């Protein structure tokens, strides 16, 4: 008469719970990254093949109707330099990203570039990739 043990240990690994966890993390990351929108202004940027990955300290945007924004706050052009000087106070290497709609006259873009040059700030002209 053979006596059998009633409890056997199954040594197989079940990956179902790990798969569920990875799926939930993937869904969370997809939702979280679509909510991040660094440039809330809708601009049609000029296109370029060259893209840099430098992180700007702040952004200046010029809309098609020639409205100036520092990040998402509207600013008159006369006050633009003083607002930027206040933002860059204490920054080691101030970097300014300029987002200009492609319909903006070049004179308005050059005015902002001159402000950056006069204050010795690094300027990045934002473009969209081809």
Order of alpha helices (4+ residues) and beta strands (2+ residues): alpha-beta-beta-beta-beta-alpha-beta-alpha-beta-beta
